[in-house]
């Protein structure tokens, strides 16, 4: 039930910001999901997720 709710709410917009909902898995197989995770470094400390979204959307010519 929680997994279904998290999938429904994940990436929804609220007040022009995206909601990210993650399920906290304790099983080892879910600890590091390297297939769907990227790490971006050398960013200013004040950079937030919405700034990154806007940057990548603009660069891809697509929508979120």
PDB file with SEQRES, HELIX, SHEET and CRYST1 records, atoms N, CA, C and O in Angstrom:
SEQRES   1 A   64  UNK UNK UNK UNK UNK UNK UNK UNK UNK UNK UNK UNK UNK          
SEQRES   2 A   64  UNK UNK UNK UNK UNK UNK UNK UNK UNK UNK UNK UNK UNK          
SEQRES   3 A   64  UNK UNK UNK UNK UNK UNK UNK UNK UNK UNK UNK UNK UNK          
SEQRES   4 A   64  UNK UNK UNK UNK UNK UNK UNK UNK UNK UNK UNK UNK UNK          
SEQRES   5 A   64  UNK UNK UNK UNK UNK UNK UNK UNK UNK UNK UNK UNK              
HELIX    1 AA1 UNK A    2  UNK A    9  1                                   8    
HELIX    2 AA2 UNK A   28  UNK A   30  5                                   3    
HELIX    3 AA3 UNK A   49  UNK A   60  1                                  12    
SHEET    1 AA1 2 UNK A  13  UNK A  14  0                                        
SHEET    2 AA1 2 UNK A  17  UNK A  18 -1                                        
CRYST1    1.000    1.000    1.000  90.00  90.00  90.00 P 1           1          
ATOM      1  N   UNK A   1       0.809  -1.176   0.000  1.00  0.00           N  
ATOM      2  CA  UNK A   1       0.000   0.000   0.000  1.00  0.00           C  
ATOM      3  C   UNK A   1       0.869   1.263   0.000  1.00  0.00           C  
ATOM      4  O   UNK A   1       0.585   2.202  -0.744  1.00  0.00           O  
ATOM      5  N   UNK A   2       1.908   1.297   0.812  1.00  0.00           N  
ATOM      6  CA  UNK A   2       2.793   2.458   0.852  1.00  0.00           C  
ATOM      7  C   UNK A   2       3.537   2.610  -0.465  1.00  0.00           C  
ATOM      8  O   UNK A   2       3.758   3.728  -0.931  1.00  0.00           O  
ATOM      9  N   UNK A   3       3.923   1.493  -1.067  1.00  0.00           N  
ATOM     10  CA  UNK A   3       4.631   1.566  -2.337  1.00  0.00           C  
ATOM     11  C   UNK A   3       3.743   2.159  -3.415  1.00  0.00           C  
ATOM     12  O   UNK A   3       4.202   2.989  -4.200  1.00  0.00           O  
ATOM     13  N   UNK A   4       2.495   1.757  -3.470  1.00  0.00           N  
ATOM     14  CA  UNK A   4       1.563   2.304  -4.464  1.00  0.00           C  
ATOM     15  C   UNK A   4       1.346   3.795  -4.235  1.00  0.00           C  
ATOM     16  O   UNK A   4       1.304   4.571  -5.190  1.00  0.00           O  
ATOM     17  N   UNK A   5       1.208   4.195  -2.986  1.00  0.00           N  
ATOM     18  CA  UNK A   5       1.018   5.616  -2.673  1.00  0.00           C  
ATOM     19  C   UNK A   5       2.249   6.424  -3.050  1.00  0.00           C  
ATOM     20  O   UNK A   5       2.127   7.533  -3.571  1.00  0.00           O  
ATOM     21  N   UNK A   6       3.427   5.883  -2.793  1.00  0.00           N  
ATOM     22  CA  UNK A   6       4.647   6.620  -3.129  1.00  0.00           C  
ATOM     23  C   UNK A   6       4.794   6.779  -4.636  1.00  0.00           C  
ATOM     24  O   UNK A   6       5.242   7.826  -5.101  1.00  0.00           O  
ATOM     25  N   UNK A   7       4.429   5.766  -5.400  1.00  0.00           N  
ATOM     26  CA  UNK A   7       4.499   5.871  -6.865  1.00  0.00           C  
ATOM     27  C   UNK A   7       3.515   6.905  -7.389  1.00  0.00           C  
ATOM     28  O   UNK A   7       3.808   7.614  -8.351  1.00  0.00           O  
ATOM     29  N   UNK A   8       2.358   6.991  -6.764  1.00  0.00           N  
ATOM     30  CA  UNK A   8       1.344   7.954  -7.199  1.00  0.00           C  
ATOM     31  C   UNK A   8       1.784   9.389  -6.907  1.00  0.00           C  
ATOM     32  O   UNK A   8       1.552  10.282  -7.721  1.00  0.00           O  
ATOM     33  N   UNK A   9       2.409   9.616  -5.766  1.00  0.00           N  
ATOM     34  CA  UNK A   9       2.798  10.962  -5.356  1.00  0.00           C  
ATOM     35  C   UNK A   9       4.154  11.395  -5.885  1.00  0.00           C  
ATOM     36  O   UNK A   9       4.417  12.593  -5.990  1.00  0.00           O  
ATOM     37  N   UNK A  10       5.012  10.455  -6.218  1.00  0.00           N  
ATOM     38  CA  UNK A  10       6.356  10.792  -6.656  1.00  0.00           C  
ATOM     39  C   UNK A  10       6.322  11.652  -7.915  1.00  0.00           C  
ATOM     40  O   UNK A  10       5.617  11.338  -8.874  1.00  0.00           O  
ATOM     41  N   UNK A  11       7.082  12.728  -7.903  1.00  0.00           N  
ATOM     42  CA  UNK A  11       7.238  13.667  -9.014  1.00  0.00           C  
ATOM     43  C   UNK A  11       6.028  14.563  -9.249  1.00  0.00           C  
ATOM     44  O   UNK A  11       5.966  15.248 -10.269  1.00  0.00           O  
ATOM     45  N   UNK A  12       5.066  14.575  -8.329  1.00  0.00           N  
ATOM     46  CA  UNK A  12       3.963  15.523  -8.427  1.00  0.00           C  
ATOM     47  C   UNK A  12       4.489  16.925  -8.186  1.00  0.00           C  
ATOM     48  O   UNK A  12       5.494  17.111  -7.499  1.00  0.00           O  
ATOM     49  N   UNK A  13       3.807  17.913  -8.753  1.00  0.00           N  
ATOM     50  CA  UNK A  13       4.186  19.298  -8.511  1.00  0.00           C  
ATOM     51  C   UNK A  13       3.294  19.895  -7.436  1.00  0.00           C  
ATOM     52  O   UNK A  13       2.080  19.687  -7.422  1.00  0.00           O  
ATOM     53  N   UNK A  14       3.924  20.642  -6.536  1.00  0.00           N  
ATOM     54  CA  UNK A  14       3.206  21.342  -5.486  1.00  0.00           C  
ATOM     55  C   UNK A  14       3.866  22.709  -5.343  1.00  0.00           C  
ATOM     56  O   UNK A  14       5.046  22.806  -5.007  1.00  0.00           O  
ATOM     57  N   UNK A  15       3.103  23.753  -5.599  1.00  0.00           N  
ATOM     58  CA  UNK A  15       3.648  25.115  -5.543  1.00  0.00           C  
ATOM     59  C   UNK A  15       4.906  25.260  -6.395  1.00  0.00           C  
ATOM     60  O   UNK A  15       5.913  25.794  -5.930  1.00  0.00           O  
ATOM     61  N   UNK A  16       4.855  24.795  -7.619  1.00  0.00           N  
ATOM     62  CA  UNK A  16       5.938  24.888  -8.607  1.00  0.00           C  
ATOM     63  C   UNK A  16       7.190  24.120  -8.206  1.00  0.00           C  
ATOM     64  O   UNK A  16       8.268  24.370  -8.746  1.00  0.00           O  
ATOM     65  N   UNK A  17       7.061  23.190  -7.268  1.00  0.00           N  
ATOM     66  CA  UNK A  17       8.186  22.339  -6.881  1.00  0.00           C  
ATOM     67  C   UNK A  17       7.749  20.889  -6.970  1.00  0.00           C  
ATOM     68  O   UNK A  17       6.588  20.558  -6.730  1.00  0.00           O  
ATOM     69  N   UNK A  18       8.684  20.040  -7.316  1.00  0.00           N  
ATOM     70  CA  UNK A  18       8.395  18.621  -7.434  1.00  0.00           C  
ATOM     71  C   UNK A  18       8.533  17.934  -6.085  1.00  0.00           C  
ATOM     72  O   UNK A  18       9.429  18.246  -5.300  1.00  0.00           O  
ATOM     73  N   UNK A  19       7.643  17.008  -5.833  1.00  0.00           N  
ATOM     74  CA  UNK A  19       7.713  16.187  -4.633  1.00  0.00           C  
ATOM     75  C   UNK A  19       8.454  14.909  -5.000  1.00  0.00           C  
ATOM     76  O   UNK A  19       8.141  14.269  -6.004  1.00  0.00           O  
ATOM     77  N   UNK A  20       9.429  14.543  -4.190  1.00  0.00           N  
ATOM     78  CA  UNK A  20      10.118  13.279  -4.401  1.00  0.00           C  
ATOM     79  C   UNK A  20       9.776  12.378  -3.230  1.00  0.00           C  
ATOM     80  O   UNK A  20      10.064  12.705  -2.079  1.00  0.00           O  
ATOM     81  N   UNK A  21       9.161  11.246  -3.527  1.00  0.00           N  
ATOM     82  CA  UNK A  21       8.756  10.296  -2.492  1.00  0.00           C  
ATOM     83  C   UNK A  21       9.538   9.012  -2.703  1.00  0.00           C  
ATOM     84  O   UNK A  21       9.443   8.372  -3.751  1.00  0.00           O  
ATOM     85  N   UNK A  22      10.300   8.653  -1.704  1.00  0.00           N  
ATOM     86  CA  UNK A  22      11.070   7.415  -1.744  1.00  0.00           C  
ATOM     87  C   UNK A  22      10.578   6.502  -0.640  1.00  0.00           C  
ATOM     88  O   UNK A  22      10.214   6.958   0.444  1.00  0.00           O  
ATOM     89  N   UNK A  23      10.570   5.229  -0.919  1.00  0.00           N  
ATOM     90  CA  UNK A  23      10.210   4.248   0.097  1.00  0.00           C  
ATOM     91  C   UNK A  23      11.502   3.794   0.765  1.00  0.00           C  
ATOM     92  O   UNK A  23      12.479   3.486   0.082  1.00  0.00           O  
ATOM     93  N   UNK A  24      11.513   3.754   2.057  1.00  0.00           N  
ATOM     94  CA  UNK A  24      12.689   3.351   2.815  1.00  0.00           C  
ATOM     95  C   UNK A  24      12.716   1.833   2.913  1.00  0.00           C  
ATOM     96  O   UNK A  24      12.006   1.240   3.724  1.00  0.00           O  
ATOM     97  N   UNK A  25      13.538   1.213   2.081  1.00  0.00           N  
ATOM     98  CA  UNK A  25      13.657  -0.238   2.077  1.00  0.00           C  
ATOM     99  C   UNK A  25      14.790  -0.654   2.999  1.00  0.00           C  
ATOM    100  O   UNK A  25      15.853  -0.034   3.017  1.00  0.00           O  
ATOM    101  N   UNK A  26      14.554  -1.696   3.753  1.00  0.00           N  
ATOM    102  CA  UNK A  26      15.603  -2.219   4.616  1.00  0.00           C  
ATOM    103  C   UNK A  26      16.244  -3.459   4.012  1.00  0.00           C  
ATOM    104  O   UNK A  26      17.222  -3.984   4.546  1.00  0.00           O  
ATOM    105  N   UNK A  27      15.697  -3.921   2.910  1.00  0.00           N  
ATOM    106  CA  UNK A  27      16.264  -5.096   2.263  1.00  0.00           C  
ATOM    107  C   UNK A  27      17.533  -4.690   1.527  1.00  0.00           C  
ATOM    108  O   UNK A  27      17.602  -3.615   0.932  1.00  0.00           O  
ATOM    109  N   UNK A  28      18.525  -5.552   1.573  1.00  0.00           N  
ATOM    110  CA  UNK A  28      19.822  -5.245   0.974  1.00  0.00           C  
ATOM    111  C   UNK A  28      19.725  -4.968  -0.521  1.00  0.00           C  
ATOM    112  O   UNK A  28      20.473  -4.139  -1.041  1.00  0.00           O  
ATOM    113  N   UNK A  29      18.828  -5.638  -1.215  1.00  0.00           N  
ATOM    114  CA  UNK A  29      18.745  -5.470  -2.665  1.00  0.00           C  
ATOM    115  C   UNK A  29      18.288  -4.067  -3.071  1.00  0.00           C  
ATOM    116  O   UNK A  29      18.461  -3.680  -4.227  1.00  0.00           O  
ATOM    117  N   UNK A  30      17.716  -3.307  -2.154  1.00  0.00           N  
ATOM    118  CA  UNK A  30      17.261  -1.956  -2.465  1.00  0.00           C  
ATOM    119  C   UNK A  30      18.189  -0.871  -1.926  1.00  0.00           C  
ATOM    120  O   UNK A  30      17.916   0.314  -2.116  1.00  0.00           O  
ATOM    121  N   UNK A  31      19.258  -1.241  -1.272  1.00  0.00           N  
ATOM    122  CA  UNK A  31      20.105  -0.251  -0.624  1.00  0.00           C  
ATOM    123  C   UNK A  31      20.778   0.703  -1.616  1.00  0.00           C  
ATOM    124  O   UNK A  31      20.814   1.907  -1.361  1.00  0.00           O  
ATOM    125  N   UNK A  32      21.298   0.218  -2.713  1.00  0.00           N  
ATOM    126  CA  UNK A  32      21.988   1.049  -3.690  1.00  0.00           C  
ATOM    127  C   UNK A  32      21.430   0.775  -5.082  1.00  0.00           C  
ATOM    128  O   UNK A  32      21.753  -0.239  -5.701  1.00  0.00           O  
ATOM    129  N   UNK A  33      20.611   1.664  -5.556  1.00  0.00           N  
ATOM    130  CA  UNK A  33      20.016   1.493  -6.878  1.00  0.00           C  
ATOM    131  C   UNK A  33      20.836   2.279  -7.897  1.00  0.00           C  
ATOM    132  O   UNK A  33      20.448   3.372  -8.310  1.00  0.00           O  
ATOM    133  N   UNK A  34      21.959   1.719  -8.294  1.00  0.00           N  
ATOM    134  CA  UNK A  34      22.875   2.412  -9.189  1.00  0.00           C  
ATOM    135  C   UNK A  34      22.375   2.463 -10.625  1.00  0.00           C  
ATOM    136  O   UNK A  34      22.940   3.191 -11.440  1.00  0.00           O  
ATOM    137  N   UNK A  35      21.338   1.714 -10.955  1.00  0.00           N  
ATOM    138  CA  UNK A  35      20.808   1.739 -12.316  1.00  0.00           C  
ATOM    139  C   UNK A  35      19.940   2.964 -12.578  1.00  0.00           C  
ATOM    140  O   UNK A  35      19.776   3.367 -13.730  1.00  0.00           O  
ATOM    141  N   UNK A  36      19.383   3.561 -11.529  1.00  0.00           N  
ATOM    142  CA  UNK A  36      18.501   4.711 -11.742  1.00  0.00           C  
ATOM    143  C   UNK A  36      18.934   5.938 -10.946  1.00  0.00           C  
ATOM    144  O   UNK A  36      18.156   6.876 -10.774  1.00  0.00           O  
ATOM    145  N   UNK A  37      20.173   5.933 -10.460  1.00  0.00           N  
ATOM    146  CA  UNK A  37      20.671   7.045  -9.660  1.00  0.00           C  
ATOM    147  C   UNK A  37      21.882   7.652 -10.342  1.00  0.00           C  
ATOM    148  O   UNK A  37      22.769   6.941 -10.814  1.00  0.00           O  
ATOM    149  N   UNK A  38      21.905   8.979 -10.388  1.00  0.00           N  
ATOM    150  CA  UNK A  38      23.096   9.661 -10.883  1.00  0.00           C  
ATOM    151  C   UNK A  38      23.592  10.605  -9.793  1.00  0.00           C  
ATOM    152  O   UNK A  38      22.815  11.080  -8.965  1.00  0.00           O  
ATOM    153  N   UNK A  39      24.870  10.862  -9.804  1.00  0.00           N  
ATOM    154  CA  UNK A  39      25.471  11.782  -8.863  1.00  0.00           C  
ATOM    155  C   UNK A  39      26.081  12.923  -9.658  1.00  0.00           C  
ATOM    156  O   UNK A  39      26.818  12.702 -10.619  1.00  0.00           O  
ATOM    157  N   UNK A  40      25.773  14.130  -9.254  1.00  0.00           N  
ATOM    158  CA  UNK A  40      26.257  15.314  -9.944  1.00  0.00           C  
ATOM    159  C   UNK A  40      27.071  16.117  -8.943  1.00  0.00           C  
ATOM    160  O   UNK A  40      26.568  16.488  -7.882  1.00  0.00           O  
ATOM    161  N   UNK A  41      28.312  16.382  -9.274  1.00  0.00           N  
ATOM    162  CA  UNK A  41      29.189  17.089  -8.349  1.00  0.00           C  
ATOM    163  C   UNK A  41      29.561  18.470  -8.849  1.00  0.00           C  
ATOM    164  O   UNK A  41      29.131  18.899  -9.919  1.00  0.00           O  
ATOM    165  N   UNK A  42      30.359  19.151  -8.061  1.00  0.00           N  
ATOM    166  CA  UNK A  42      30.882  20.484  -8.371  1.00  0.00           C  
ATOM    167  C   UNK A  42      29.788  21.502  -8.605  1.00  0.00           C  
ATOM    168  O   UNK A  42      29.895  22.341  -9.499  1.00  0.00           O  
ATOM    169  N   UNK A  43      28.742  21.434  -7.813  1.00  0.00           N  
ATOM    170  CA  UNK A  43      27.650  22.400  -7.902  1.00  0.00           C  
ATOM    171  C   UNK A  43      27.751  23.374  -6.738  1.00  0.00           C  
ATOM    172  O   UNK A  43      28.243  23.020  -5.666  1.00  0.00           O  
ATOM    173  N   UNK A  44      27.286  24.601  -6.948  1.00  0.00           N  
ATOM    174  CA  UNK A  44      27.256  25.522  -5.818  1.00  0.00           C  
ATOM    175  C   UNK A  44      26.389  24.952  -4.692  1.00  0.00           C  
ATOM    176  O   UNK A  44      25.430  24.225  -4.951  1.00  0.00           O  
ATOM    177  N   UNK A  45      26.719  25.272  -3.478  1.00  0.00           N  
ATOM    178  CA  UNK A  45      26.007  24.750  -2.319  1.00  0.00           C  
ATOM    179  C   UNK A  45      24.526  25.116  -2.347  1.00  0.00           C  
ATOM    180  O   UNK A  45      23.697  24.367  -1.831  1.00  0.00           O  
ATOM    181  N   UNK A  46      24.186  26.248  -2.937  1.00  0.00           N  
ATOM    182  CA  UNK A  46      22.794  26.709  -2.932  1.00  0.00           C  
ATOM    183  C   UNK A  46      21.954  26.085  -4.048  1.00  0.00           C  
ATOM    184  O   UNK A  46      20.762  26.376  -4.145  1.00  0.00           O  
ATOM    185  N   UNK A  47      22.541  25.241  -4.887  1.00  0.00           N  
ATOM    186  CA  UNK A  47      21.793  24.581  -5.964  1.00  0.00           C  
ATOM    187  C   UNK A  47      20.755  23.650  -5.365  1.00  0.00           C  
ATOM    188  O   UNK A  47      21.039  22.908  -4.424  1.00  0.00           O  
ATOM    189  N   UNK A  48      19.542  23.693  -5.919  1.00  0.00           N  
ATOM    190  CA  UNK A  48      18.503  22.799  -5.416  1.00  0.00           C  
ATOM    191  C   UNK A  48      17.979  21.927  -6.560  1.00  0.00           C  
ATOM    192  O   UNK A  48      18.365  22.100  -7.716  1.00  0.00           O  
ATOM    193  N   UNK A  49      17.109  21.006  -6.221  1.00  0.00           N  
ATOM    194  CA  UNK A  49      16.610  20.050  -7.210  1.00  0.00           C  
ATOM    195  C   UNK A  49      15.858  20.730  -8.350  1.00  0.00           C  
ATOM    196  O   UNK A  49      15.964  20.302  -9.499  1.00  0.00           O  
ATOM    197  N   UNK A  50      15.108  21.773  -8.051  1.00  0.00           N  
ATOM    198  CA  UNK A  50      14.359  22.466  -9.100  1.00  0.00           C  
ATOM    199  C   UNK A  50      15.305  23.144 -10.094  1.00  0.00           C  
ATOM    200  O   UNK A  50      15.014  23.183 -11.290  1.00  0.00           O  
ATOM    201  N   UNK A  51      16.431  23.676  -9.615  1.00  0.00           N  
ATOM    202  CA  UNK A  51      17.437  24.263 -10.507  1.00  0.00           C  
ATOM    203  C   UNK A  51      17.978  23.200 -11.457  1.00  0.00           C  
ATOM    204  O   UNK A  51      18.132  23.448 -12.653  1.00  0.00           O  
ATOM    205  N   UNK A  52      18.262  22.026 -10.926  1.00  0.00           N  
ATOM    206  CA  UNK A  52      18.775  20.933 -11.765  1.00  0.00           C  
ATOM    207  C   UNK A  52      17.739  20.493 -12.791  1.00  0.00           C  
ATOM    208  O   UNK A  52      18.073  20.270 -13.955  1.00  0.00           O  
ATOM    209  N   UNK A  53      16.503  20.367 -12.376  1.00  0.00           N  
ATOM    210  CA  UNK A  53      15.445  19.985 -13.320  1.00  0.00           C  
ATOM    211  C   UNK A  53      15.363  20.978 -14.466  1.00  0.00           C  
ATOM    212  O   UNK A  53      15.324  20.595 -15.636  1.00  0.00           O  
ATOM    213  N   UNK A  54      15.336  22.257 -14.116  1.00  0.00           N  
ATOM    214  CA  UNK A  54      15.230  23.297 -15.146  1.00  0.00           C  
ATOM    215  C   UNK A  54      16.413  23.230 -16.102  1.00  0.00           C  
ATOM    216  O   UNK A  54      16.241  23.377 -17.312  1.00  0.00           O  
ATOM    217  N   UNK A  55      17.604  23.012 -15.574  1.00  0.00           N  
ATOM    218  CA  UNK A  55      18.797  22.934 -16.410  1.00  0.00           C  
ATOM    219  C   UNK A  55      18.710  21.771 -17.402  1.00  0.00           C  
ATOM    220  O   UNK A  55      18.958  21.944 -18.595  1.00  0.00           O  
ATOM    221  N   UNK A  56      18.359  20.592 -16.900  1.00  0.00           N  
ATOM    222  CA  UNK A  56      18.323  19.420 -17.776  1.00  0.00           C  
ATOM    223  C   UNK A  56      17.139  19.449 -18.741  1.00  0.00           C  
ATOM    224  O   UNK A  56      17.249  18.957 -19.863  1.00  0.00           O  
ATOM    225  N   UNK A  57      16.032  20.009 -18.327  1.00  0.00           N  
ATOM    226  CA  UNK A  57      14.889  20.140 -19.248  1.00  0.00           C  
ATOM    227  C   UNK A  57      15.244  21.097 -20.369  1.00  0.00           C  
ATOM    228  O   UNK A  57      14.950  20.833 -21.535  1.00  0.00           O  
ATOM    229  N   UNK A  58      15.877  22.214 -20.018  1.00  0.00           N  
ATOM    230  CA  UNK A  58      16.270  23.197 -21.024  1.00  0.00           C  
ATOM    231  C   UNK A  58      17.279  22.578 -22.003  1.00  0.00           C  
ATOM    232  O   UNK A  58      17.183  22.780 -23.213  1.00  0.00           O  
ATOM    233  N   UNK A  59      18.230  21.835 -21.471  1.00  0.00           N  
ATOM    234  CA  UNK A  59      19.252  21.218 -22.309  1.00  0.00           C  
ATOM    235  C   UNK A  59      18.723  20.109 -23.205  1.00  0.00           C  
ATOM    236  O   UNK A  59      19.272  19.863 -24.279  1.00  0.00           O  
ATOM    237  N   UNK A  60      17.657  19.436 -22.770  1.00  0.00           N  
ATOM    238  CA  UNK A  60      17.118  18.327 -23.553  1.00  0.00           C  
ATOM    239  C   UNK A  60      16.055  18.783 -24.541  1.00  0.00           C  
ATOM    240  O   UNK A  60      15.703  18.058 -25.472  1.00  0.00           O  
ATOM    241  N   UNK A  61      15.549  19.990 -24.328  1.00  0.00           N  
ATOM    242  CA  UNK A  61      14.463  20.472 -25.175  1.00  0.00           C  
ATOM    243  C   UNK A  61      13.144  19.802 -24.874  1.00  0.00           C  
ATOM    244  O   UNK A  61      12.194  19.922 -25.647  1.00  0.00           O  
ATOM    245  N   UNK A  62      13.075  19.096 -23.755  1.00  0.00           N  
ATOM    246  CA  UNK A  62      11.864  18.366 -23.398  1.00  0.00           C  
ATOM    247  C   UNK A  62      11.138  18.973 -22.225  1.00  0.00           C  
ATOM    248  O   UNK A  62      11.422  20.087 -21.786  1.00  0.00           O  
ATOM    249  N   UNK A  63      10.191  18.199 -21.733  1.00  0.00           N  
ATOM    250  CA  UNK A  63       9.424  18.595 -20.554  1.00  0.00           C  
ATOM    251  C   UNK A  63       9.686  17.591 -19.468  1.00  0.00           C  
ATOM    252  O   UNK A  63      10.227  16.515 -19.722  1.00  0.00           O  
ATOM    253  N   UNK A  64       9.301  17.941 -18.238  1.00  0.00           N  
ATOM    254  CA  UNK A  64       9.533  17.017 -17.121  1.00  0.00           C  
ATOM    255  C   UNK A  64       8.524  15.951 -17.043  1.00  0.00           C  
ATOM    256  O   UNK A  64       8.591  15.101 -16.155  1.00  0.00           O  
TER     257      UNK A  64                                                      
END                                                                             
